[in-house]
Amino acid sequence: MYILKSFYFASVVVIISAACKGQTFSYKTVPFDYIPRLDQQYTTDVKHLQDSAADLTNFLPKNYVLDGTVDYTNELQKGINLNKVVLMPNFPIMTSGIYLNTGSTVIFRDSSSLLMVASNQVWYQVIGINNVHDVKVYFPRIKGDRIRHIGTKGEWGFGIAITNSKNVRIIQPIISNCWGDGIYINDLAKNKGSGNIFIDGAWLDNNRRNGISIIDGSNISIINSLISNTNGTMPSSGIDIEPNNGNGELKEISLNNITTYNNAEYGILTVLVGFVSASKKNVDIEINNCIDDGSNYGMGYYFDLPNRDFINANGEINIINPIWKNNRSSGLKLPVYSSSNNILLKFKNATIIKNGEKHAFSDRNLVKNTRKITFN
């Protein structure tokens, strides 16, 4: 089901790797102030749902264990298939991956968590949301298998995968140690699309490829979230917006109040090489009030490969009030532009903090050769 990137992706990986060569990574404890706080409104919402929810504990075999050492995937899946609203058992559960249905609501309790069974799979999804709509997941706690993974191949082990699905709400997830991404959003069926995706209060830590990958989609909103310590295989970034091709859309993508911390490469990365080369579509992305602290780059943009002209894409990426702190290389890496690329990149009130000193970003030399990048 996963899609391998084409020549363009391979070329971009080479370019990004070269740009980041020589940087070292070490895991850092996240400052307490960065960790998202529990929103009591969601707690209230869940209380109203619990009375009608089926407890998945009742689907487990007799003498079930409480320590997450036995795989109960089949039992969980049976309960999910038979009930629209379910409560996860209030203890850790090992799984090889569960799949939600149209209309599913899943509630994790205080001690609920899903632990991915150790495997050699190059691709997995601990929670799969595929070809469905109207799905809600509250307070998911997920641990991938990167520490216990068997083998070295692949990079597509996902905590939550959302593909070809609409009207999905993921509320305050904590996802760590995935072999690939914490959360993956994609349109795997041409022109079917994922849309109306809402993620609030996420904390994604120590995932191997990206914290969140947005391959394509429309009306995707991610707010009040923390992505930290992403490392292991490229792009090793907090959030990576990176279409595989021009078949999908990048409409109404909104990142608001996001903190990225100590990611091996980028806090927020946008790679549009595949999209620009194959599409005449509009790009519509807004990044508002986002802070990076300590990643190699705070933000990075790759639109075109050097010395190549592609079919043009249009639209805007608006970055408002970004703050880049203590970055190992730079707060910002700007894109190469071909003559046919009409995407406008607009920054407003960009700030760099280094060694405790605050400065307005004003390196005009970075943008002297194009009018398609502006700073205000």
C-alpha positions in Angstrom: 0.0 0.0 0.0 2.9 2.4 0.6 4.2 4.4 -2.4 7.9 4.5 -3.1 9.1 7.9 -4.1 10.2 8.5 -7.7 13.3 9.9 -9.2 12.4 13.4 -7.9 12.2 12.2 -4.3 15.5 10.4 -4.6 17.1 13.6 -5.9 15.7 15.7 -3.2 16.9 13.3 -0.5 20.4 13.6 -2.0 20.1 17.4 -1.9 18.7 17.5 1.7 21.3 15.0 2.9 24.1 17.1 1.4 22.7 20.3 3.1 22.6 18.6 6.5 25.9 16.7 6.2 28.0 16.8 9.3 25.3 17.6 11.8 25.0 15.3 14.8 21.9 14.4 16.7 21.3 13.5 20.4 18.0 12.9 22.1 16.9 15.7 24.5 14.3 15.8 27.2 11.5 18.1 26.1 11.0 21.2 28.3 7.9 20.9 30.3 6.4 24.2 29.0 6.4 22.7 25.5 4.2 19.7 26.3 0.5 20.2 25.2 -1.9 20.4 28.1 -5.1 18.4 28.5 -8.1 20.2 27.1 -10.9 19.8 29.6 -13.5 20.3 26.9 -12.5 17.0 25.3 -12.7 15.3 28.7 -16.2 16.5 29.0 -17.1 15.3 25.5 -15.7 11.9 26.2 -17.8 11.6 29.4 -20.9 12.0 27.3 -19.8 9.3 25.0 -18.7 6.7 27.5 -22.2 5.7 28.6 -22.9 4.3 25.2 -19.4 2.9 24.5 -18.6 -0.8 24.4 -15.6 -1.8 26.6 -13.1 -3.7 24.4 -11.9 -5.5 27.6 -15.0 -7.6 27.3 -13.7 -9.0 24.0 -10.5 -10.3 25.4 -10.0 -13.9 26.4 -10.2 -15.2 30.0 -7.0 -14.7 32.0 -5.8 -11.8 29.7 -2.6 -10.2 30.7 -2.3 -6.5 31.8 1.3 -5.8 30.8 1.1 -5.6 27.0 3.1 -8.8 26.3 0.3 -10.6 24.4 -1.0 -9.7 21.0 -4.8 -9.1 21.2 -5.3 -7.6 17.7 -8.0 -10.0 16.7 -10.0 -9.5 19.8 -9.8 -5.7 19.5 -10.7 -5.7 15.9 -13.8 -7.9 16.5 -15.0 -5.4 19.1 -14.4 -2.4 16.8 -16.2 -4.1 13.9 -19.3 -4.8 16.1 -19.6 -1.4 17.8 -19.5 2.2 16.7 -18.2 3.7 20.0 -15.6 1.7 21.9 -13.4 2.1 25.0 -9.9 0.8 24.9 -8.9 -1.5 27.8 -7.4 0.5 30.6 -4.0 -1.1 30.3 -1.3 -1.6 27.6 -2.3 -3.8 24.7 0.1 -5.4 22.2 -1.1 -5.3 18.6 0.0 -5.8 15.0 -2.4 -3.0 13.9 -6.2 -2.2 14.2 -8.4 -0.7 11.5 -11.3 1.7 12.1 -14.6 1.8 10.3 -16.8 4.6 9.0 -18.5 6.1 12.1 -15.9 4.7 14.6 -15.2 6.5 17.8 -12.4 5.2 19.9 -11.7 6.4 23.4 -8.4 5.7 25.2 -8.5 5.8 29.0 -5.9 7.0 31.4 -3.8 3.8 31.3 -4.7 2.7 27.7 -2.0 2.3 25.1 -1.2 0.3 22.0 2.2 -1.3 21.7 3.3 -2.4 18.2 4.5 -6.0 18.2 8.1 -6.3 17.2 8.4 -7.3 13.5 10.5 -6.9 10.4 7.7 -5.2 8.5 8.8 -2.3 6.4 5.2 -1.0 6.5 2.6 -1.0 9.3 0.0 1.2 10.9 -0.9 0.8 14.5 -4.2 2.5 13.9 -5.4 2.4 10.3 -8.0 4.9 9.1 -8.4 3.9 5.5 -11.2 4.5 3.0 -13.6 5.6 5.7 -15.3 8.8 7.0 -16.5 10.3 10.2 -13.9 8.9 12.6 -12.9 10.2 16.0 -10.0 9.0 18.2 -9.6 10.5 21.7 -6.4 10.5 23.6 -4.6 7.7 21.7 -1.3 6.5 23.3 0.8 4.6 20.8 4.4 3.2 20.9 5.9 1.9 17.8 8.5 -0.9 17.5 11.7 1.1 16.5 13.5 0.0 19.6 12.6 -3.7 19.1 12.3 -3.6 15.3 13.7 -6.7 13.5 15.8 -5.7 10.5 16.8 -2.4 9.0 14.7 -2.1 5.9 11.8 0.3 5.2 10.6 3.6 6.7 6.8 3.2 6.6 5.8 2.1 10.1 3.1 4.6 11.2 1.4 5.2 14.5 -1.7 6.5 12.8 -2.2 6.3 9.0 -5.1 8.3 7.4 -5.6 7.4 3.8 -8.5 8.3 1.4 -10.6 9.3 4.4 -12.7 12.3 5.4 -14.0 13.9 8.5 -11.3 12.5 10.9 -10.6 14.0 14.3 -7.5 12.9 16.3 -7.6 14.4 19.8 -4.5 14.7 21.9 -2.5 11.7 20.7 0.9 10.8 22.2 2.8 8.7 19.7 6.5 7.6 20.0 9.1 5.2 18.6 7.5 4.5 15.2 9.7 2.9 12.5 8.4 5.7 10.2 6.0 8.5 11.0 3.9 9.3 14.0 1.0 10.3 11.8 0.8 9.8 8.0 -1.9 11.5 5.8 -2.2 10.5 2.1 -4.4 9.9 -0.8 -3.4 6.5 -2.0 -6.2 6.3 -4.6 -5.9 8.8 -7.4 -8.2 11.8 -7.0 -10.1 10.3 -4.1 -8.4 12.3 -1.5 -8.3 12.8 2.3 -10.0 15.8 3.7 -11.4 17.6 6.7 -8.7 16.1 9.0 -8.3 17.8 12.4 -5.5 17.0 14.9 -5.3 18.8 18.2 -2.8 18.6 21.1 -0.5 15.9 19.6 2.9 15.0 21.1 4.9 13.0 18.7 8.4 12.0 20.0 11.4 10.0 18.8 9.7 8.7 15.6 12.2 7.6 13.0 11.2 9.4 9.7 8.8 12.2 10.4 6.5 13.3 13.2 3.7 14.0 10.7 3.8 13.5 7.0 1.2 15.3 4.9 1.5 13.8 1.4 -1.6 15.5 0.1 -5.2 16.4 1.1 -7.5 19.3 1.7 -8.8 21.1 4.8 -6.1 19.6 7.1 -5.8 21.4 10.4 -3.1 20.6 13.0 -3.1 22.8 16.1 -1.5 23.1 19.6 0.9 20.3 19.0 4.5 19.3 19.8 6.8 17.3 17.5 10.2 16.4 19.1 13.3 14.4 18.6 12.5 13.0 15.2 15.6 11.1 14.0 16.8 8.0 12.2 16.1 8.3 8.5 15.5 11.1 6.1 13.8 13.5 6.2 13.9 13.3 10.0 11.6 16.3 10.4 8.8 17.4 12.7 6.2 18.0 10.0 7.0 17.1 6.3 4.6 18.4 3.6 5.7 16.4 0.6 3.5 15.1 -2.2 4.6 12.1 -4.1 3.2 13.5 -7.4 0.6 15.9 -8.7 -2.4 13.7 -8.5 -3.7 15.0 -5.1 -4.3 18.4 -3.6 -2.7 20.7 -1.1 -5.6 22.9 -0.2 -6.4 24.6 3.1 -3.4 23.1 4.9 -3.2 24.9 8.2 -0.5 24.5 10.9 -1.3 26.7 14.0 0.5 26.9 17.3 3.0 24.1 16.6 6.2 23.6 18.5 9.0 21.6 16.9 11.9 20.6 19.2 15.3 19.1 18.5 14.4 17.3 15.3 17.4 15.9 13.5 16.8 17.9 10.3 13.9 20.3 10.0 11.1 21.5 12.3 8.8 22.0 9.4 9.8 20.9 5.9 7.9 21.5 2.6 9.1 19.6 -0.4 7.1 20.3 -3.6 9.4 18.9 -6.3 7.0 16.0 -7.2 3.9 18.3 -7.1 5.4 21.1 -9.1 6.7 18.8 -11.8 3.4 17.1 -12.3 0.7 19.7 -11.5 -0.8 23.0 -12.5 -2.7 23.1 -9.3 -2.8 25.7 -6.5 -0.9 25.3 -3.3 -2.7 26.7 -0.2 -0.7 26.4 3.0 -0.7 28.6 6.2 1.8 28.2 9.0 0.9 30.4 11.9 2.5 31.0 15.3 4.9 28.1 15.0 8.2 27.8 17.0 11.2 25.6 16.4 13.8 25.1 19.1 17.0 23.3 18.4 16.3 21.5 15.2 19.0 21.6 12.5 16.8 24.0 10.5 13.7 25.6 11.8 12.0 25.5 8.4 13.0 24.3 5.0 11.6 24.5 1.5 12.5 22.5 -1.6 10.4 23.4 -4.7 12.5 22.6 -7.8 15.6 20.7 -8.6 18.5 23.0 -9.7 18.7 23.7 -13.4 15.3 22.1 -14.3 12.2 23.7 -15.5 8.9 22.0 -14.6 5.2 22.4 -15.3 4.2 25.4 -13.2 2.3 25.2 -9.9 0.6 28.3 -8.4 -0.6 29.4 -5.0 0.8 30.7 -1.7 2.5 29.5 1.4 2.0 32.0 4.2 4.2 31.8 7.3 3.1 34.2 10.0 4.9 34.9 13.3 7.5 32.1 13.1 10.2 31.9 15.7 13.4 29.9 15.1 15.5 29.3 18.2 18.9 27.8 18.7 19.1 26.0 15.4 22.2 24.0 14.7 22.6 25.2 11.0 20.0 28.0 10.4 16.5 29.1 11.2 15.5 28.9 7.5 16.5 27.2 4.3 14.9 28.7 1.2 14.1 27.0 -2.1 15.5 26.9 -5.6 13.0 28.4 -8.1 12.7 27.4 -11.7 11.3 29.9 -14.1 8.0 28.2 -14.4 7.2 27.9 -10.6 4.7 30.5 -9.5 4.3 29.5 -5.8 4.6 32.6 -3.6 6.4 32.2 -0.3 5.4 34.9 2.2 6.9 35.5 5.6 5.5 37.9 8.2 7.2 38.8 11.5 9.8 36.2 11.4 12.1 36.1 14.4 15.4 34.3 15.2 16.5 33.7 18.8 20.2 32.7 19.3 22.0 32.6 22.6 19.0 34.3 24.2 19.1 37.3 21.9 16.0 38.1 19.7 16.4 39.3 16.1 14.1 40.0 13.3 14.9 37.8 10.3 16.3 40.1 7.6 18.8 38.2 5.4 17.8 39.8 2.1 20.7 38.0 0.4 18.7 34.8 0.6 15.9 36.2 -1.6 17.7 38.7 -3.9 17.2 36.6 -7.0 13.5 36.2 -6.9 10.4 38.2 -6.2 8.4 35.1 -5.2 9.7 35.2 -1.6 8.8 38.1 0.6 9.5 39.2 4.2 7.3 41.7 6.0 
